[in-house]
Amino acid sequence: MTYFEGFIVPVPEGHKQAYTMHANDVAAALRDVGVRRQVECWENDVPEGKLTDFHKAVAATAGEKVVFAWFEYPDRRSRDAANEAMMSSARLMELSKDVPFDGKRMIVGGFEAIVEEGQGGGAYTDGFVVPVAIAKREAYRALAAKMANAFRERGATRVIEAFGDDVPKGKVTDFYRAVKAETGESVVFSFIEWPDKATRDQAWKAIMEDESMRPDGEMPFDGKRMFWGGFEAVIDSARNEQPAGTAAPLTA
């Protein structure tokens, strides 16, 4: 199934246009080395959590926003080949010298899709990061597949649940610390793509009111350490255009 390189990035709020332009500048070079799709989403509806949240994950400071992003590949072999090619790309090496965010606090990891429904595309994305015991991977997959159908029935264009496969530990931040992972746990990188925020809001309202969606029995993850948020897409290389409502035009 599809392989994802997932990112969480802290960006100063005033650098939104600079970040978008930078991500757009690297888009063509990323396609050249094998990235099938690059999506960059800017914080819009990101709640503060008691234990974990997107801001805590990257140690965001006052005035910083969070970007939820991913690169897509057909499989891990393609991802590995692309990462190797990136290291020898003069264009990408040049662009990496001056970035409008703190790369030391950026989180990155490789994830293998275990649920993949829909073709994707849309102006709005719900992003999730979930701690899941490796022993409960199949139970989590089964629950996630059920929920994916519910989201698709209510307007989602795509639902992805991707299990941690190559998730490094960082010096300052990483996916494990973000969810306070315990021994025997991995991390799930998940997202739901929507046509727009209105469709997303209506869908969540309907699901929360649907008694058949209520869990029966023990959940296969610790919901207290899971975190989520809503994001506006600012770059989607598969569309070769910026989503509606963004300011700077694509040049890649």
Secondary structure as UniProt FT lines:
FT   STRAND          3..12
FT   HELIX           13..15
FT   HELIX           16..33
FT   STRAND          37..45
FT   HELIX           54..57
FT   TURN            58..59
FT   TURN            62..63
FT   STRAND          64..73
FT   HELIX           76..87
FT   HELIX           90..95
FT   TURN            96..97
FT   HELIX           103..105
FT   STRAND          107..118
FT   STRAND          124..133
FT   HELIX           134..136
FT   HELIX           137..153
FT   TURN            154..155
FT   STRAND          158..166
FT   HELIX           175..178
FT   TURN            179..180
FT   TURN            183..184
FT   STRAND          185..194
FT   HELIX           197..209
FT   HELIX           211..213
FT   TURN            223..225
FT   STRAND          227..236
FT   TURN            237..240
FT   TURN            244..245
//
